């Protein structure tokens, strides 16, 4: 519930912030600054968030993260100057950064291995619901009452999230030594070392680097594609929401079907292949309705991929390092995605909307092929070893 509420609120705020900045400045450069202040900052700060999630009580880290973000978005409700809006958005992103790795790392402790697939499916459904509903709510709020109230709504969503996290009864992490000894024992860069030493983790990260390197081309092409079909703003929102609806379906199905079956690697690879094919087909479709159908299918594969990835990282990393490893994976994936976003504009201008979609999908599917050696020769189960890494296989 906390994840669904806060993600919905964040999507509302992103729509509001983007609209207000463009409305005030009329400049695409300022809009780019919005994405740099949010996506780029989140990627850079995620490793620090992972360190916090492993070094301190995860429940406390998550609650303070929510409270800090609530304060920043409340301040946004009273801002009007573009530079102030972007500065406060950056502060809000800094506050949000610790929540995700801490929450991802806590799930195995709260759910137990027998319910881990179901729990990850449930949380991914919550995220997908936010992605589906948030843009539509944001568009309605901004159009009806303005961006400032949308920021205030998001501030309230973070407060509700904090209360819900506080209400959870259970252990968010394993028992540990005294905090000071723990911080001295585990250096900040330990998550990177674990990834580099593990064949499984390293190939997953490399696959995501390849897949996400140009997926931003398709995302930037969403609005122009809707214009090609004369679908307008409603069509643009429908592209985002149908993908989110598919993610809901996929995460629900994966959470219930996978269970304790050792199929995470196969689901991850096949899901990424289907994702890439669907993205390419969106660029080839002659009908907008068919684009929306394909978007649902792609989102469904994406939901399965997210659950499988979560399971692999959670089951194969020791609890004391789990948030750091999640943070490393998020940082590398986000960095690759940002580079793709940076090249999207010139590529779309040079090649056109449809070719950008097709190339984006093809490269995404190629990223899945990096996982073939893992699927053919999986590392031994059951996962984490004492020093937080993996068996060398």
C-alpha positions as CSV (number, residue, x, y, z in Angstrom):
1,X,0.0,0.0,0.0
2,X,2.8,2.4,0.9
3,X,4.5,1.7,-2.5
4,X,1.3,2.1,-4.5
5,X,0.5,5.4,-2.8
6,X,3.9,7.0,-2.9
7,X,4.5,5.9,-6.6
8,X,1.1,7.3,-7.6
9,X,1.9,10.6,-5.8
10,X,5.3,10.8,-7.4
11,X,3.9,10.3,-10.9
12,X,1.3,13.0,-10.2
13,X,4.1,15.3,-9.1
14,X,6.3,14.6,-12.1
15,X,3.4,15.4,-14.5
16,X,2.8,18.6,-12.5
17,X,6.4,19.6,-12.3
18,X,7.0,19.0,-16.0
19,X,3.9,20.9,-17.0
20,X,4.6,23.9,-14.7
21,X,8.2,24.2,-15.8
22,X,7.2,24.2,-19.5
23,X,4.3,26.5,-18.8
24,X,6.5,29.1,-17.1
25,X,9.6,28.9,-19.4
26,X,8.3,27.5,-22.7
27,X,11.7,25.8,-22.9
28,X,12.5,22.2,-23.6
29,X,15.9,22.8,-21.9
30,X,14.2,23.5,-18.6
31,X,12.2,20.4,-19.1
32,X,15.4,18.4,-19.6
33,X,16.6,19.9,-16.3
34,X,13.6,18.4,-14.6
35,X,14.6,14.9,-15.7
36,X,18.2,15.5,-14.8
37,X,17.2,16.7,-11.3
38,X,15.1,13.6,-10.8
39,X,16.3,10.5,-12.7
40,X,20.0,11.4,-12.8
41,X,20.1,12.5,-9.2
42,X,18.2,9.3,-8.1
43,X,20.7,7.2,-10.0
44,X,23.7,8.9,-8.4
45,X,22.3,8.9,-4.9
46,X,21.0,5.3,-4.9
47,X,24.4,3.8,-3.7
48,X,24.2,6.0,-0.7
49,X,20.7,4.9,-0.1
50,X,21.8,1.3,-0.3
51,X,24.6,2.0,2.3
52,X,22.0,3.5,4.6
53,X,19.7,0.6,4.2
54,X,22.4,-1.9,5.2
55,X,24.0,0.2,7.9
56,X,20.9,1.4,9.9
57,X,17.5,0.1,10.8
58,X,15.6,-0.2,7.4
59,X,12.3,0.7,8.9
60,X,13.7,4.0,10.2
61,X,15.5,4.7,7.0
62,X,12.3,4.2,5.0
63,X,10.2,6.4,7.3
64,X,12.7,9.2,7.4
65,X,13.0,9.0,3.6
66,X,9.2,9.4,3.3
67,X,9.1,12.3,5.8
68,X,11.9,14.2,4.0
69,X,10.3,13.8,0.6
70,X,7.0,15.0,2.1
71,X,8.6,18.2,3.4
72,X,10.3,18.9,0.0
73,X,7.1,18.4,-2.0
74,X,5.1,20.6,0.5
75,X,7.7,23.3,-0.2
76,X,7.2,22.8,-3.9
77,X,3.5,23.7,-3.5
78,X,4.5,27.2,-2.6
79,X,7.3,27.7,-5.2
80,X,6.9,29.4,-8.6
81,X,10.4,30.3,-9.9
82,X,11.8,27.6,-12.3
83,X,15.2,27.3,-10.5
84,X,13.4,27.0,-7.1
85,X,11.1,24.3,-8.5
86,X,14.1,22.3,-9.8
87,X,16.2,22.8,-6.7
88,X,13.3,21.5,-4.5
89,X,12.7,18.6,-6.9
90,X,16.4,17.7,-6.5
91,X,16.1,17.8,-2.7
92,X,12.9,15.6,-2.8
93,X,14.8,13.1,-5.0
94,X,17.7,13.0,-2.5
95,X,15.2,12.2,0.2
96,X,13.5,9.5,-1.8
97,X,16.8,7.7,-2.8
98,X,17.1,5.5,0.4
99,X,13.6,4.1,0.3
100,X,13.8,1.7,-2.7
101,X,16.9,-0.2,-1.8
102,X,15.9,-0.5,1.9
103,X,12.5,-1.7,1.0
104,X,13.7,-4.2,-1.6
105,X,16.3,-5.6,0.9
106,X,13.6,-5.9,3.7
107,X,11.1,-8.0,1.7
108,X,12.8,-11.4,2.3
109,X,13.0,-10.8,6.0
110,X,9.3,-9.9,6.2
111,X,7.9,-12.6,3.8
112,X,10.2,-15.6,4.2
113,X,11.5,-17.6,1.2
114,X,8.3,-19.6,0.8
115,X,6.2,-16.5,0.1
116,X,9.0,-14.4,-1.5
117,X,7.7,-14.6,-5.1
118,X,4.2,-13.7,-4.0
119,X,5.5,-10.8,-1.9
120,X,7.6,-9.4,-4.8
121,X,4.7,-9.8,-7.2
122,X,2.5,-7.9,-4.8
123,X,5.0,-5.0,-4.4
124,X,5.6,-4.9,-8.1
125,X,1.8,-4.7,-8.6
126,X,1.7,-1.7,-6.3
127,X,4.5,0.0,-8.3
128,X,2.7,-0.8,-11.6
129,X,-0.6,0.6,-10.2
130,X,1.2,3.8,-9.4
131,X,2.6,4.0,-12.9
132,X,-0.8,3.3,-14.4
133,X,-2.9,5.6,-12.3
134,X,-0.5,8.4,-11.5
135,X,-0.1,10.1,-14.9
136,X,-3.9,10.1,-15.4
137,X,-4.5,11.6,-11.9
138,X,-1.7,14.1,-12.5
139,X,-3.2,15.2,-15.8
140,X,-6.6,15.7,-14.2
141,X,-5.3,17.5,-11.2
142,X,-3.1,19.9,-13.1
143,X,-5.8,20.7,-15.6
144,X,-8.5,21.2,-12.9
145,X,-6.8,22.8,-10.0
146,X,-3.2,23.5,-11.0
147,X,0.3,22.1,-10.2
148,X,0.6,23.4,-6.7
149,X,-2.2,21.3,-5.3
150,X,-0.7,18.3,-7.1
151,X,2.5,18.8,-5.2
152,X,0.6,19.0,-1.9
153,X,-1.2,15.8,-2.8
154,X,2.1,14.1,-3.3
155,X,3.4,15.4,0.1
156,X,0.4,13.8,1.8
157,X,1.0,10.6,-0.1
158,X,4.5,10.3,1.4
159,X,3.1,11.0,4.9
160,X,0.6,8.2,4.4
161,X,3.4,5.9,3.2
162,X,5.5,6.7,6.3
163,X,2.6,5.8,8.6
164,X,2.0,2.5,6.7
165,X,5.7,1.5,7.0
166,X,5.7,2.4,10.7
167,X,2.6,0.1,11.2
168,X,4.3,-3.0,9.8
169,X,5.0,-5.6,12.5
170,X,8.1,-7.7,11.7
171,X,11.8,-7.7,11.3
172,X,13.2,-5.6,8.4
173,X,16.6,-7.2,8.7
174,X,18.6,-9.9,10.4
175,X,20.1,-9.3,13.8
176,X,23.5,-7.5,13.5
177,X,26.5,-6.5,15.6
178,X,26.6,-3.1,17.1
179,X,26.2,-0.3,14.6
180,X,29.7,1.1,14.9
181,X,31.4,-2.3,14.4
182,X,29.1,-3.1,11.5
183,X,30.0,0.1,9.7
184,X,33.7,-0.5,10.2
185,X,33.4,-4.1,9.0
186,X,31.6,-3.4,5.8
187,X,33.0,-0.6,3.5
188,X,30.9,1.6,1.4
189,X,32.0,-0.1,-1.9
190,X,31.3,-3.6,-0.7
191,X,28.2,-3.9,-2.9
192,X,30.3,-3.3,-6.0
193,X,32.8,-6.0,-5.0
194,X,30.0,-8.5,-4.5
195,X,28.6,-7.8,-8.0
196,X,32.0,-8.1,-9.6
197,X,32.8,-11.4,-7.9
198,X,29.5,-13.0,-8.8
199,X,29.0,-14.4,-12.3
200,X,25.2,-14.3,-11.8
201,X,25.0,-10.7,-10.6
202,X,27.5,-9.4,-13.0
203,X,25.8,-10.9,-16.1
204,X,22.4,-9.6,-14.9
205,X,23.9,-6.1,-14.6
206,X,25.6,-6.3,-18.0
207,X,22.3,-7.5,-19.6
208,X,20.5,-4.5,-18.1
209,X,23.2,-2.1,-19.3
210,X,22.7,-3.4,-22.9
211,X,18.9,-3.5,-22.7
212,X,18.5,0.0,-21.1
213,X,21.1,1.7,-23.2
214,X,18.6,2.8,-25.9
215,X,15.2,2.0,-24.3
216,X,15.0,5.8,-23.7
217,X,14.6,6.2,-27.4
218,X,11.2,4.5,-27.2
219,X,10.1,6.4,-24.2
220,X,10.9,9.8,-25.8
221,X,9.1,8.6,-28.9
222,X,5.9,7.9,-27.0
223,X,4.5,11.4,-27.5
224,X,5.5,11.8,-31.1
225,X,4.1,8.3,-31.8
226,X,0.7,9.4,-30.4
227,X,0.9,12.5,-32.7
228,X,1.6,10.3,-35.7
229,X,-1.8,8.6,-35.1
230,X,-3.5,11.9,-34.2
231,X,-4.2,10.5,-30.7
232,X,-3.0,13.6,-28.9
233,X,-2.4,13.9,-25.2
234,X,-5.0,11.2,-24.3
235,X,-3.2,8.8,-26.6
236,X,0.1,9.7,-25.0
237,X,-1.3,9.0,-21.5
238,X,-2.9,5.8,-22.8
239,X,0.6,4.5,-24.0
240,X,2.0,4.9,-20.4
241,X,-1.1,3.6,-18.7
242,X,-1.5,0.5,-20.9
243,X,2.1,-0.5,-20.2
244,X,1.5,0.0,-16.5
245,X,-1.7,-2.1,-16.8
246,X,0.3,-4.9,-18.4
247,X,2.9,-4.7,-15.6
248,X,0.1,-5.2,-13.1
249,X,-1.0,-8.4,-15.0
250,X,2.5,-9.7,-15.3
251,X,3.6,-9.1,-11.7
252,X,0.4,-10.7,-10.4
253,X,0.9,-13.8,-12.6
254,X,4.6,-14.1,-11.8
255,X,4.0,-13.7,-8.1
256,X,1.5,-16.6,-8.0
257,X,3.1,-18.9,-10.5
258,X,6.8,-18.8,-9.7
259,X,6.6,-19.6,-6.0
260,X,9.7,-21.5,-5.0
261,X,10.3,-22.9,-8.5
262,X,13.9,-22.3,-9.7
263,X,12.8,-20.6,-12.9
264,X,13.8,-17.0,-12.2
265,X,16.6,-16.9,-14.8
266,X,14.4,-18.3,-17.6
267,X,11.6,-15.9,-16.8
268,X,14.1,-13.0,-16.7
269,X,15.6,-13.9,-20.1
270,X,12.4,-14.8,-21.9
271,X,10.6,-11.8,-20.4
272,X,13.3,-9.4,-21.7
273,X,13.1,-11.0,-25.2
274,X,9.3,-10.5,-25.3
275,X,9.8,-6.9,-24.0
276,X,12.1,-6.1,-26.8
277,X,9.9,-7.7,-29.5
278,X,6.8,-5.8,-28.2
279,X,8.7,-2.5,-28.2
280,X,9.8,-3.1,-31.8
281,X,6.2,-4.0,-32.8
282,X,4.9,-0.8,-31.4
283,X,7.0,1.1,-33.9
284,X,5.8,-1.1,-36.8
285,X,2.1,-1.2,-36.0
286,X,-0.2,0.4,-38.6
287,X,-3.0,1.0,-36.0
288,X,-2.9,2.9,-32.7
289,X,-5.3,0.4,-31.1
290,X,-2.8,-2.4,-32.0
291,X,-0.1,-0.3,-30.4
292,X,-2.0,-0.2,-27.2
293,X,-2.6,-4.0,-27.3
294,X,1.1,-4.6,-27.9
295,X,1.9,-2.1,-25.0
296,X,-0.2,-4.3,-22.6
297,X,1.7,-7.4,-23.7
298,X,5.1,-5.7,-23.3
299,X,4.1,-4.4,-19.9
300,X,3.0,-7.9,-18.9
301,X,6.5,-9.3,-19.8
302,X,8.0,-6.4,-17.9
303,X,6.1,-7.3,-14.8
304,X,7.4,-10.8,-15.0
305,X,10.9,-9.6,-15.5
306,X,10.7,-7.3,-12.4
307,X,9.6,-10.1,-10.1
308,X,12.2,-12.5,-11.4
309,X,15.0,-9.9,-11.0
310,X,13.9,-9.1,-7.5
311,X,14.0,-12.8,-6.5
312,X,17.4,-13.4,-8.0
313,X,19.0,-10.5,-6.1
314,X,17.2,-11.2,-2.9
315,X,17.9,-15.0,-2.8
316,X,21.6,-14.7,-3.8
317,X,22.9,-11.9,-1.6
318,X,23.4,-11.9,2.2
319,X,21.1,-9.7,4.2
320,X,23.8,-7.4,5.5
321,X,24.8,-6.4,1.9
322,X,21.4,-6.8,0.1
323,X,20.5,-3.1,0.0
324,X,23.9,-2.2,-1.4
325,X,23.8,-4.7,-4.2
326,X,20.3,-3.5,-5.1
327,X,21.7,0.0,-5.1
328,X,24.6,-1.0,-7.4
329,X,22.2,-2.7,-9.9
330,X,19.9,0.3,-9.9
331,X,22.7,2.8,-10.4
332,X,24.2,1.0,-13.4
333,X,20.8,0.4,-15.0
334,X,19.7,4.0,-14.4
335,X,23.1,5.3,-15.7
336,X,22.6,3.3,-18.9
337,X,19.0,4.6,-19.2
338,X,20.1,8.2,-18.8
339,X,22.7,7.9,-21.5
340,X,20.0,6.6,-23.8
341,X,17.7,9.5,-22.9
342,X,20.6,11.9,-23.7
343,X,20.9,10.5,-27.3
344,X,17.2,10.1,-27.9
345,X,16.5,13.5,-29.3
346,X,19.2,13.5,-32.0
347,X,18.4,9.9,-32.9
348,X,14.7,10.5,-33.3
349,X,15.3,13.6,-35.4
350,X,17.7,11.7,-37.6
351,X,15.9,8.4,-38.0
352,X,12.3,9.1,-37.2
353,X,9.9,7.8,-34.6
354,X,9.2,4.4,-35.9
355,X,12.9,3.4,-36.6
356,X,13.8,4.6,-33.1
357,X,11.2,2.3,-31.6
358,X,12.3,-0.7,-33.6
359,X,16.0,-0.2,-32.9
360,X,15.2,0.3,-29.2
361,X,13.3,-3.0,-29.1
362,X,16.0,-4.9,-31.0
363,X,18.8,-3.7,-28.7
364,X,16.6,-4.5,-25.6
365,X,16.1,-8.1,-26.9
366,X,19.9,-8.4,-27.6
367,X,20.5,-7.5,-23.9
368,X,18.6,-10.6,-22.9
369,X,21.0,-12.8,-24.9
370,X,23.7,-11.9,-22.3
371,X,21.9,-14.2,-19.9
372,X,22.1,-17.3,-22.2
373,X,25.2,-18.6,-20.4
374,X,23.4,-18.4,-17.0
375,X,20.3,-20.2,-18.3
376,X,22.5,-23.0,-19.9
377,X,24.6,-23.4,-16.8
378,X,22.8,-21.9,-13.7
379,X,24.8,-21.1,-10.6
380,X,24.0,-23.5,-7.7
381,X,21.0,-22.8,-5.6
382,X,20.4,-21.8,-2.7
383,X,22.1,-18.5,-2.9
384,X,24.0,-16.4,-0.5
385,X,27.2,-17.5,1.2
386,X,28.7,-16.2,4.3
387,X,30.7,-13.3,2.9
388,X,27.8,-11.9,1.0
389,X,28.9,-13.1,-2.4
390,X,28.0,-16.1,-4.4
391,X,29.6,-19.5,-5.1
392,X,32.1,-19.0,-7.9
393,X,30.2,-21.0,-10.5
